[in-house]
Amino acid sequence: MDTEAEEIAKHQELMREKALLVTHILSKLTIDLLLSNIPWNPQPYHTSALSGEAWLIKLILGHPDCIRCELGMHQEKNTWQYSTI
């Protein structure tokens, strides 16, 4: 009986080692994948030195596509909302 119990214990230990190895590999792959999607030298999205009201005025008076890009709406359809901002 001791031999059978020892074999079971050895098998369980081997399975634990394999599970630990697989967990380690998956963890390493996950970390590598997540870090590969992070830009190391990100470029700023907003390049304007203006902020607040000056930034809003620049958007209103500037190119129509800029305001759509920044605020997600077209300039001519939503001019009434700018006074509330």
HELIX and SHEET records of a PDB file:
HELIX    1   1 ASP A    2  SER A   36  1                                  35    
HELIX    2   2 GLY A   52  LEU A   61  1                                  10    
HELIX    3   3 PRO A   64  LEU A   71  1                                   8    
HELIX    4   4 THR A   79  TYR A   82  1                                   4    
END                                                                             
